Amino acid sequence: MPTCIWADYATVGVVNAIDLSAAVAGGKGLDLDQLAELTAEHYDKSRSKA
């Protein structure tokens, strides 16, 4: 299961990718590059100005 983690002075984030439908069908879920893009989107959206 691919996992991406980030942390800074005010935030800790963990994103795991589990695609059950792909696993049941025998395929693959997200690869690490796709998960990194998704994590970057979450990171950007979590940022707020102090």
N, CA and C of each residue as an Amber inpcrd file, in Angstrom:
protein
   150
   0.8510000  -1.1680000   0.0000000   0.0000000   0.0000000   0.0000000
   0.8990000   1.2350000   0.0000000   0.8550000   2.0250000  -1.0670000
   1.6560000   3.2420000  -1.0950000   1.1740000   4.2460000  -0.0560000
   2.1240000   4.9310000   0.5630000   1.8280000   5.9190000   1.6010000
   2.7090000   7.1340000   1.4080000   2.1220000   8.3160000   1.5110000
   2.8840000   9.5700000   1.5080000   2.5890000  10.3020000   2.8140000
   3.6220000  10.9350000   3.3580000   3.5100000  11.6430000   4.6340000
   4.1740000  13.0040000   4.5090000   3.5690000  14.0180000   5.1150000
   4.2400000  15.3100000   5.2190000   4.0520000  15.8460000   6.6250000
   4.9580000  16.7060000   7.0190000   4.8490000  17.3730000   8.3180000
   5.5780000  18.7010000   8.2470000   5.0110000  19.6970000   8.8940000
   5.6910000  20.9740000   9.0560000   5.3950000  21.4700000  10.4660000
   5.5860000  22.7290000  10.7210000   5.4510000  23.2490000  12.0780000
   4.0370000  23.1430000  12.6340000   3.0220000  23.0110000  11.7820000
   1.6520000  23.0160000  12.2840000   0.7850000  21.8840000  11.7470000
   1.3000000  21.0910000  10.8300000   0.4710000  20.1030000  10.1530000
   1.2050000  18.7820000   9.9960000   0.4750000  17.7040000  10.1770000
   0.9730000  16.3730000   9.8480000  -0.0920000  15.7340000   8.9730000
   0.3130000  15.1610000   7.8640000  -0.6470000  14.5100000   6.9770000
  -0.1270000  13.1640000   6.5160000  -1.0430000  12.2100000   6.4150000
  -0.7150000  10.8770000   5.9050000  -1.7760000  10.5120000   4.8790000
  -1.3470000  10.1120000   3.7040000  -2.2700000   9.6980000   2.6500000
  -1.8980000   8.2780000   2.2430000  -2.8700000   7.3620000   2.3740000
  -2.7130000   5.9730000   1.9480000  -3.6270000   5.7350000   0.7590000
  -3.1940000   4.9200000  -0.1700000  -4.0260000   4.6140000  -1.3310000
  -4.4220000   3.1480000  -1.3070000  -5.7180000   2.9150000  -1.1470000
  -6.2530000   1.5680000  -1.2100000  -7.4100000   1.5930000  -2.2050000
  -7.2640000   0.8950000  -3.3080000  -8.3230000   0.8040000  -4.3090000
  -8.8670000  -0.6180000  -4.2550000  -9.9170000  -0.8190000  -3.4720000
 -10.4560000  -2.1590000  -3.2730000 -11.0050000  -2.7660000  -4.5570000
 -11.6470000  -1.9550000  -5.3840000 -12.1970000  -2.5080000  -6.6230000
 -11.0830000  -3.0160000  -7.5330000  -9.9680000  -2.3090000  -7.5840000
  -8.8390000  -2.7690000  -8.3950000  -8.2090000  -4.0170000  -7.7880000
  -8.1260000  -4.0750000  -6.4770000  -7.5410000  -5.2380000  -5.8090000
  -8.3870000  -6.4870000  -6.0470000  -9.6980000  -6.3470000  -5.9690000
 -10.5900000  -7.4820000  -6.1830000 -10.5060000  -7.9580000  -7.6370000
 -10.3660000  -7.0070000  -8.5590000 -10.3000000  -7.3460000  -9.9820000
  -8.9170000  -7.8560000 -10.3830000  -7.9770000  -7.8400000  -9.4540000
  -6.6340000  -8.3370000  -9.7570000  -5.7200000  -7.2970000 -10.3630000
  -6.1860000  -6.0680000 -10.4270000  -5.3650000  -5.0010000 -10.9910000
  -4.5960000  -4.2670000  -9.9110000  -4.0170000  -3.1670000 -10.3040000
  -3.2700000  -2.3420000  -9.3630000  -4.0530000  -1.0830000  -9.0690000
  -3.8100000  -0.5340000  -7.9140000  -4.3990000   0.7450000  -7.5530000
  -3.4940000   1.8750000  -8.0230000  -3.4730000   2.9570000  -7.2710000
  -2.6180000   4.0860000  -7.6020000  -1.1490000   3.6970000  -7.4640000
  -0.3270000   4.2070000  -8.3820000   1.1050000   4.0120000  -8.1930000
   1.6330000   5.1670000  -7.3440000   2.8820000   5.1030000  -6.9820000
   3.4490000   6.0890000  -6.0560000   3.4320000   7.5030000  -6.6360000
   3.6570000   7.6480000  -7.9440000   3.6150000   8.9800000  -8.5580000
   2.2130000   9.5800000  -8.4900000   1.1920000   8.7720000  -8.7460000
  -0.1880000   9.2610000  -8.6580000  -0.5390000   9.6360000  -7.2240000
  -0.0830000   8.8280000  -6.2840000  -0.3410000   9.1330000  -4.8780000
   0.3790000  10.4100000  -4.4540000   1.5830000  10.6220000  -4.9620000
   2.3200000  11.8460000  -4.6390000   1.5660000  13.0750000  -5.1520000
   0.9740000  12.9820000  -6.3410000   0.1790000  14.0970000  -6.8750000
  -1.0530000  14.3560000  -5.9960000  -1.7280000  13.2900000  -5.5930000
  -2.8980000  13.4300000  -4.7180000  -2.5000000  14.0390000  -3.3740000
  -1.3850000  13.5970000  -2.8260000  -0.8960000  14.1300000  -1.5500000
  -0.5650000  15.6110000  -1.6820000   0.0610000  15.9910000  -2.7870000
   0.3950000  17.4050000  -3.0170000  -0.8710000  18.2600000  -3.0660000
  -1.9270000  17.7380000  -3.6840000  -3.2000000  18.4730000  -3.7160000
  -3.7530000  18.6700000  -2.2980000  -3.7400000  17.6200000  -1.5100000
  -4.2240000  17.7230000  -0.1230000  -3.3610000  18.6870000   0.6880000
  -2.0630000  18.6060000   0.4910000  -1.1510000  19.5080000   1.2020000
  -1.4740000  20.9580000   0.8520000  -1.6120000  21.2490000  -0.4440000
  -1.9090000  22.6240000  -0.8760000  -3.2200000  23.1270000  -0.2810000
  -4.2250000  22.2620000  -0.2520000  -5.5420000  22.6710000   0.2680000
  -5.5530000  22.8200000   1.7790000  -4.6140000  22.1580000   2.4570000
  -4.5740000  22.2440000   3.9220000  -3.8510000  23.4820000   4.4110000
  -3.1110000  24.1400000   3.5450000  -2.3330000  25.3190000   3.9400000
  -3.2640000  26.5040000   4.1620000  -3.0280000  27.2550000   5.2050000
  -3.7860000  28.4740000   5.4580000  -2.8340000  29.5400000   5.9610000
  -3.1880000  30.7830000   5.6880000  -2.3390000  31.8930000   6.1520000
  -2.6040000  32.1330000   7.6280000  -1.5340000  32.3540000   8.3540000
  -1.6550000  32.5940000   9.8020000  -2.0910000  34.0100000  10.0850000
